[in-house]
Amino acid sequence: MHKINIAIADDEMLIREGLKIILGSDDNINIVGLCENGEEALELCKKEQIDVMLLDINMPVCNGVMATKLIKKECKNTKIMILTTFKDEEYIIDAIKFGAHGYILKDTSYDVILEGIKSVHKGNVVVHPEIAAKMVASKELSQEALTENIKAKYRITDRELEIIINIGLGLSNKEIAKKLFVAEGTVKNYITEILAKMELRDRTQLAIFALKNSLV
């Protein structure tokens, strides 16, 4: 089996050396190098074939988020796994947006970190359960804020918003009426009122609005 070439970037020497000893003891892992910051990690990736780069977030010169962006731009085949104590949503979202395949906390057991490296190497995305929960919560809060903003901007009621969402899903007036347990004529009246409030021409424009604003 081909050994997985990994490198470790962390500004704490004890962390770097500890990971090197423990992860390097696995027969499937080959430790290519150790780095103190993101800049060194980028240079190492340019010189060596790194399958998986372990990056801390909080490093001098170039932090883990920026290093992720630069490495994925220069070395597209290198997988990035963030290994950090940081649970900040902004760091998490940015790192994954820039191409990180994993986000693991340092208090995770070495066995789990090792399995994470192997999974990331295969192309899977590995996220610590606590981080995954924060991401889901953040997405839910963002969606809630979006819908509340739409309701306030256009003076849309909850029921009218429900109508817009169902139109975005491609349902007919009859299907919407059946789903909401109202008469078809009531749905038509709702749509007429919504179009007037939002200054739109027809239900097609409503469907496009729903799609553009991620309501569906």
DRENZA-330637 format. One record per residue (C-alpha): z, x, y. Coordinates in steps of 0.02 Angstrom, whole numbers, m for minus. Example, Ala and Ser with C-alpha at 12.3 -4.5 7.8 and 13.67 -1.06 7.14 Angstrom:
// DRENZA-330637
NODE      w      u      v
NODE    390    615   m225
NODE    357    684    m53
END
This chain:
// DRENZA-330637
NODE      w      u      v
NODE      0      0      0
NODE    m44     61    175
NODE    113    109    270
NODE    145     18    433
NODE    140    142    577
NODE    273     93    702
NODE    343    167    862
NODE    504    126    952
NODE    525    118   1141
NODE    704    103   1205
NODE    793    194   1345
NODE    952    210   1241
NODE    944    361   1127
NODE   1070    291   1002
NODE    965    134    980
NODE    805    234    956
NODE    881    353    831
NODE    974    216    738
NODE    816    113    716
NODE    720    267    664
NODE    843    307    525
NODE    865    131    459
NODE    686     67    474
NODE    613    233    419
NODE    708    221    254
NODE    590     81    199
NODE    446    145     93
NODE    322     36    186
NODE    366    101    359
NODE    306    260    444
NODE    392    304    609
NODE    257    381    719
NODE    360    414    874
NODE    503    371    991
NODE    485    330   1177
NODE    607    311   1321
NODE    503    188   1424
NODE    347     81   1427
NODE    239    216   1504
NODE    276    335   1360
NODE    242    193   1238
NODE     71    163   1314
NODE     24    347   1307
NODE     81    358   1125
NODE    m25    207   1079
NODE   m176    290   1157
NODE   m150    449   1055
NODE    m92    378    888
NODE   m135    230    778
NODE     16    118    806
NODE     16    m41    702
NODE    176   m113    776
NODE    263    m57    936
NODE    446   m105    957
NODE    484   m125   1142
NODE    647   m151   1234
NODE    635   m258   1392
NODE    748   m166   1513
NODE    678     11   1527
NODE    650    125   1678
NODE    477    173   1745
NODE    390     32   1650
NODE    484   m112   1569
NODE    441   m198   1406
NODE    349   m345   1483
NODE    232   m235   1585
NODE    212   m116   1438
NODE    159   m263   1329
NODE     23   m309   1454
NODE    m41   m130   1470
NODE    m37    m91   1284
NODE   m128   m251   1235
NODE   m261   m211   1365
NODE   m287    m32   1307
NODE   m246    m45   1121
NODE   m291   m219   1062
NODE   m252   m185    878
NODE    m72   m135    913
NODE     49   m277    881
NODE    199   m289    999
NODE    373   m341    945
NODE    503   m358   1082
NODE    675   m303   1023
NODE    804   m334   1159
NODE    969   m408   1214
NODE    882   m509   1351
NODE    867   m698   1328
NODE    793   m736   1499
NODE    657   m870   1485
NODE    545   m783   1612
NODE    544   m621   1510
NODE    512   m718   1350
NODE    367   m820   1418
NODE    286   m671   1507
NODE    298   m557   1355
NODE    219   m686   1241
NODE     88   m730   1373
NODE     38   m546   1381
NODE     16   m538   1192
NODE    184   m500   1109
NODE    186   m558    928
NODE    375   m556    911
NODE    534   m577   1012
NODE    691   m525    918
NODE    868   m498    982
NODE    955   m332    948
NODE   1104   m416    865
NODE    986   m471    725
NODE   1017   m389    556
NODE    908   m241    511
NODE    839   m335    360
NODE    775   m473    473
NODE    703   m347    597
NODE    613   m259    454
NODE    541   m422    387
NODE    491   m465    566
NODE    393   m302    581
NODE    301   m336    419
NODE    263   m515    470
NODE    201   m464    643
NODE     91   m331    562
NODE      7   m471    463
NODE    m32   m561    625
NODE    109   m688    622
NODE    217   m732    772
NODE    403   m701    747
NODE    530   m772    869
NODE    719   m768    854
NODE    784   m947    823
NODE    891   m942    981
NODE    740   m889   1083
NODE    630  m1022   1003
NODE    757  m1155   1049
NODE    756  m1096   1231
NODE    566  m1101   1236
NODE    561  m1279   1169
NODE    695  m1333   1294
NODE    601  m1248   1435
NODE    438  m1336   1388
NODE    526  m1504   1380
NODE    605  m1477   1551
NODE    437  m1424   1625
NODE    351  m1579   1555
NODE    490  m1691   1620
NODE    477  m1614   1793
NODE    287  m1638   1790
NODE    298  m1824   1747
NODE    433  m1855   1876
NODE    325  m1770   2008
NODE    175  m1880   1963
NODE    281  m2037   1968
NODE    351  m1992   2140
NODE    183  m1937   2214
NODE     87  m2094   2164
NODE    234  m2217   2159
NODE    199  m2243   1973
NODE    325  m2337   1865
NODE    375  m2285   1689
NODE    268  m2423   1616
NODE    117  m2373   1722
NODE    138  m2193   1667
NODE    140  m2253   1487
NODE    m24  m2344   1518
NODE   m103  m2185   1591
NODE    m47  m2082   1441
NODE   m120  m2208   1318
NODE   m285  m2211   1414
NODE   m285  m2021   1403
NODE   m263  m2037   1215
NODE   m422  m2141   1210
NODE   m345  m2310   1171
NODE   m434  m2470   1223
NODE   m349  m2607   1325
NODE   m329  m2708   1166
NODE   m249  m2562   1073
NODE   m132  m2525   1219
NODE    m81  m2708   1228
NODE    m40  m2710   1042
NODE     57  m2547   1054
NODE    160  m2604   1204
NODE    181  m2784   1145
NODE    101  m2860   1299
NODE    m53  m2967   1331
NODE   m220  m2881   1355
NODE   m235  m2963   1526
NODE    m69  m2882   1575
NODE   m139  m2711   1530
NODE   m293  m2745   1638
NODE   m180  m2793   1784
NODE    m79  m2632   1762
NODE   m238  m2528   1763
NODE   m302  m2613   1921
NODE   m136  m2576   2007
NODE   m135  m2395   1946
NODE   m313  m2363   2006
NODE   m269  m2432   2177
NODE   m112  m2324   2191
NODE   m201  m2165   2135
NODE   m364  m2204   2226
NODE   m467  m2180   2068
NODE   m628  m2269   2023
NODE   m608  m2314   1839
NODE   m515  m2282   1675
NODE   m625  m2131   1640
NODE   m553  m2045   1793
NODE   m380  m2096   1734
NODE   m413  m2016   1564
NODE   m472  m1856   1648
NODE   m316  m1857   1758
NODE   m204  m1873   1604
NODE   m292  m1727   1519
NODE   m293  m1614   1672
NODE   m108  m1643   1702
NODE    m59  m1612   1520
NODE      6  m1789   1496
NODE    m81  m1793   1328
END
